[in-house]
């Protein structure tokens, strides 16, 4: 895998770092509230396990919708994590033109079909909105001797092949893609990649020292960081986080160096976006764009974004589709180079 290609798409597409109002105002018309509305409960599918970043975000959104009475029908959250999220995606594909189902997406939207060869594509769905880009942080147990990413890389180099264990969510998914990129810097030494069902389980395994490192999203490990059980080595972004409020007694998200600063020249960010089933009409899409606009305008959401150190990039419409198309191609190229594509 060529390391310079493992880059967040947010840095390669022009003009996407948009505020919520600017990104959505043009797409949400005043008449949207007078158009289509749900007539029965809306199912919100999570193609991932409980405790992970997607699960936490979807359930938080459900809570905001309920708290602020933003929808005239209940929102019902359902985890369909089987087959690295394929269960959820095939469920969505199997109910075209059903406007009462949503799915929250992550990189497995691209990686799972590529890794399994299953006939599913994001084109089977209807894009609604990108809510944010999620970061990845290089974590170790707080009791480990490694103070920087380079310290850990040097330990891998000097250790036995497959001695060090990297915990991650699923196989041939974003965590393992990043792991493969890290291995390009370890002088030929490989890590043992250990897959788990979700990011919450990954963090617990690192606390218990069953693995030596993870590349969890911030929100998946922030509780353990606050508790002093985990140590962040670096963030896989081109620049440090903008969030300066202290998370622990001594550190804010902005105090975590970029991995490039630490000699690990890798960047990667993950989609947190919303799709409907295929065949959704423009007025149905407009309804949900309006719904998520109201969600993102709440103080609750702003606090959630800071707690999880999210990159607050928002998109809808043609721009969102362009981003998805580029992300799909990028993941194909990365997985081909890592030999992760289905035979």
C-alpha positions in Angstrom: 0.0 0.0 0.0 1.5 3.3 -1.0 1.3 5.4 2.2 0.8 8.7 0.4 -2.5 7.3 -1.0 -3.9 6.6 2.5 -5.4 10.1 2.9 -8.7 11.4 4.1 -10.9 12.4 1.2 -11.7 15.6 3.1 -8.3 16.9 2.1 -8.6 16.0 -1.6 -12.0 17.4 -2.6 -12.4 21.2 -3.0 -14.6 23.3 -0.7 -16.1 20.7 1.6 -15.3 22.1 5.0 -18.7 23.7 5.3 -20.7 24.7 8.3 -24.0 23.1 8.9 -26.1 26.0 7.8 -24.1 26.8 4.6 -24.0 23.1 3.6 -27.7 22.4 4.0 -29.5 25.7 3.4 -29.5 25.4 -0.3 -30.8 21.9 -0.2 -33.5 22.4 2.4 -36.4 24.5 1.1 -39.0 26.2 3.3 -41.6 24.1 1.7 -40.0 20.8 2.8 -41.9 20.8 6.1 -45.1 21.0 4.0 -44.2 18.0 1.9 -43.7 14.3 2.6 -43.5 13.2 6.3 -43.3 9.7 7.8 -46.6 8.0 8.5 -45.2 5.2 10.6 -42.1 4.6 12.8 -38.7 5.1 11.1 -36.1 2.3 11.4 -32.6 3.5 11.8 -30.2 0.7 10.8 -26.7 0.5 12.3 -24.5 -1.9 10.2 -22.1 -2.3 13.1 -22.0 -3.7 16.6 -23.1 -2.0 19.9 -20.7 0.4 21.6 -18.9 1.5 18.4 -18.8 4.9 16.8 -21.7 4.4 14.5 -23.8 2.9 17.2 -23.1 5.7 19.6 -23.9 8.4 17.0 -27.1 6.7 15.8 -28.4 6.3 19.4 -27.4 9.9 20.2 -29.3 11.2 17.2 -32.4 9.1 18.3 -32.1 10.8 21.7 -32.0 14.3 20.2 -34.9 13.6 17.9 -37.0 12.3 20.9 -35.8 15.0 23.4 -36.6 17.9 21.0 -39.7 16.3 19.4 -38.2 16.7 15.9 -40.2 14.0 14.2 -43.9 13.1 14.1 -43.1 9.4 14.4 -40.8 7.4 16.6 -37.2 6.5 15.5 -36.3 2.9 16.2 -32.6 2.0 16.2 -31.6 -1.5 15.2 -28.1 -3.1 15.0 -27.5 -5.3 12.0 -23.8 -6.0 12.3 -23.5 -9.5 10.8 -20.9 -10.0 8.1 -19.1 -6.8 8.9 -22.3 -4.8 8.4 -23.4 -6.7 5.3 -26.6 -7.7 7.1 -27.6 -4.1 7.5 -26.8 -3.1 3.9 -28.6 -6.1 2.4 -31.6 -5.3 4.6 -31.6 -1.8 3.1 -31.1 -3.1 -0.4 -34.0 -5.5 0.0 -36.5 -2.8 0.8 -36.2 -0.3 -2.1 -38.5 2.8 -2.1 -39.2 2.4 1.6 -38.9 5.9 3.0 -39.3 4.7 6.6 -35.8 3.2 6.8 -32.4 5.0 7.2 -28.9 3.6 7.6 -25.9 5.3 9.2 -22.8 4.5 7.3 -19.1 4.1 7.9 -16.2 2.9 5.8 -17.7 -0.6 5.6 -20.1 0.8 3.1 -17.1 0.4 0.7 -14.9 -2.2 2.4 -17.4 -4.9 3.1 -18.6 -5.5 -0.5 -15.0 -5.3 -1.7 -13.8 -7.8 0.8 -16.6 -10.3 0.4 -17.6 -9.9 -3.3 -21.2 -9.6 -2.3 -23.3 -7.8 -4.9 -24.0 -4.7 -3.0 -23.0 -1.1 -3.7 -23.7 2.3 -2.2 -25.5 2.9 -5.5 -28.2 0.6 -4.2 -29.0 3.3 -1.6 -30.0 7.0 -1.7 -27.5 9.4 -0.3 -29.0 11.9 2.2 -26.2 13.7 4.2 -22.7 13.5 5.5 -23.0 14.5 9.2 -19.2 14.4 10.0 -15.9 12.8 9.3 -14.7 10.6 12.1 -11.0 10.6 13.2 -8.8 7.6 14.0 -6.4 7.7 17.0 -3.4 5.4 17.6 -4.0 4.1 21.2 -1.9 2.0 23.6 -2.5 0.9 27.2 -1.5 3.7 29.6 0.8 1.3 31.4 2.8 0.5 28.2 6.2 2.1 27.9 5.5 3.8 24.6 5.2 7.5 24.7 5.0 8.2 21.0 4.0 6.5 17.8 7.7 6.2 16.8 8.5 4.5 20.1 5.9 1.8 19.3 7.0 1.4 15.7 10.6 0.9 16.9 9.4 -1.7 19.3 7.7 -3.6 16.5 10.8 -3.4 14.4 13.0 -4.8 17.1 10.5 -7.5 18.2 9.6 -10.9 16.7 7.4 -11.1 13.6 3.7 -11.0 14.7 4.7 -10.3 18.3 2.6 -7.2 18.7 -1.2 -7.4 18.5 -3.4 -4.7 16.9 -7.1 -4.9 17.9 -9.7 -3.6 15.4 -13.3 -3.7 14.3 -13.9 -6.5 11.7 -11.5 -8.0 9.2 -10.4 -6.2 6.0 -12.1 -3.1 7.2 -10.7 0.4 7.9 -8.8 -0.6 11.1 -7.0 -3.3 9.2 -6.3 -1.0 6.3 -4.6 1.4 8.6 -2.7 -1.5 10.2 -1.5 -2.6 6.8 -0.2 1.0 6.2 1.6 1.0 9.6 3.3 -2.3 8.7 4.9 -0.5 5.8 7.0 1.4 8.3 8.1 -1.6 10.5 11.0 -2.9 8.5 9.1 -6.0 7.2 7.7 -7.0 10.6 4.0 -7.8 10.7 1.6 -7.3 13.5 -1.1 -9.8 14.5 -4.4 -8.2 13.7 -7.2 -9.3 16.1 -10.8 -8.5 14.9 -13.6 -7.7 17.2 -17.3 -7.0 16.7 -17.2 -3.3 17.5 -15.2 -0.4 18.6 -16.4 -0.7 22.2 -15.1 -4.2 22.5 -11.8 -3.1 20.9 -11.3 -0.5 23.6 -12.1 -3.0 26.4 -9.6 -5.5 25.0 -6.8 -2.8 25.0 -7.6 -1.9 28.6 -7.4 -5.6 29.5 -4.0 -5.8 27.7 -5.3 -8.5 25.4 -4.0 -6.5 22.5 -1.1 -4.0 22.4 -2.6 -1.2 20.3 -5.7 0.0 18.5 -6.7 2.7 16.0 -10.1 3.4 17.5 -12.2 6.4 16.8 -12.0 9.1 19.6 -15.5 8.5 20.8 -14.9 4.7 21.1 -12.0 5.2 23.6 -12.6 8.6 25.2 -14.1 7.1 28.4 -11.1 4.8 28.9 -8.7 7.8 28.2 -10.5 9.9 30.8 -10.2 7.0 33.3 -6.4 6.9 32.7 -6.5 3.5 31.2 -5.4 4.3 27.6 -2.8 6.6 26.1 -3.2 8.3 22.7 0.0 8.3 20.6 -1.2 10.3 17.5 -4.1 11.2 15.3 -4.3 10.1 11.7 -5.1 13.5 10.3 -3.1 16.2 8.4 -3.5 18.6 11.3 -4.2 18.5 15.0 -7.7 18.5 16.4 -9.3 22.0 16.9 -10.9 21.0 20.2 -8.9 22.6 23.0 -11.0 21.8 26.1 -9.2 19.5 28.5 -10.5 15.9 28.3 -8.2 14.5 30.9 -6.5 16.6 33.7 -3.6 17.4 31.4 -4.6 16.9 27.8 -7.1 18.1 25.2 -7.8 16.5 21.8 -5.6 19.3 20.4 -2.7 18.1 22.4 -2.5 14.8 20.6 0.2 15.1 17.8 -0.6 14.1 14.3 0.9 10.8 13.3 3.0 12.6 10.7 4.5 14.7 13.5 5.5 11.4 15.1 7.1 10.0 11.9 4.1 7.9 10.9 3.0 9.6 7.7 -0.6 8.2 7.5 -3.9 10.0 7.3 -7.4 8.5 7.3 -10.8 9.7 8.2 -14.2 7.9 8.1 -17.6 8.8 6.8 -20.4 9.3 9.2 -23.3 9.7 6.8 -26.9 8.9 6.3 -28.6 7.0 3.4 -32.1 6.0 2.6 -33.2 2.9 0.7 -32.9 3.1 -3.1 -35.5 4.9 -5.1 -36.3 7.6 -2.5 -38.0 10.6 -4.0 -36.6 14.2 -3.7 -39.2 15.3 -1.2 -38.5 12.3 1.0 -34.8 13.1 0.9 -35.5 16.7 1.7 -37.5 15.8 4.7 -34.6 13.9 6.3 -32.1 16.6 5.3 -34.3 19.0 7.2 -34.5 16.6 10.1 -30.7 16.2 10.4 -30.3 20.0 10.0 -32.4 20.5 13.1 -30.4 17.8 14.9 -27.1 19.4 14.1 -28.3 22.8 15.2 -28.9 21.6 18.8 -26.4 22.3 21.6 -26.5 18.6 22.3 -25.0 17.9 18.9 -22.3 20.5 19.2 -21.3 18.9 22.6 -21.3 15.5 21.0 -19.0 16.6 18.2 -16.5 18.0 20.7 -16.6 15.0 22.9 -15.8 12.7 20.0 -13.3 15.1 18.3 -15.2 14.9 15.0 -14.2 16.8 11.9 -17.4 18.8 11.3 -17.6 18.4 7.5 -21.2 18.4 6.3 -22.5 17.7 2.7 -25.7 16.9 0.8 -26.8 16.6 -2.8 -24.4 16.4 -5.7 -21.4 17.3 -3.6 -22.0 14.4 -1.2 -22.4 12.0 -4.1 -19.1 13.2 -5.6 -17.4 12.5 -2.2 -18.9 9.0 -2.0 -17.8 8.2 -5.6 -14.2 9.3 -4.7 -14.2 7.4 -1.4 -15.4 4.2 -3.2 -12.5 4.4 -5.7 -10.0 5.2 -3.0 -11.0 2.2 -0.9 -10.9 -0.1 -3.9 -7.3 1.1 -4.6 -6.2 0.7 -1.0 -7.7 -2.7 -0.6 -6.2 -3.9 -3.9 -2.8 -2.8 -2.8 -3.3 -4.5 0.6 -4.5 -7.7 -1.1 -7.9 -7.4 0.7 -10.2 -7.7 -2.3 -12.4 -10.8 -2.7 -10.9 -13.4 -5.1 
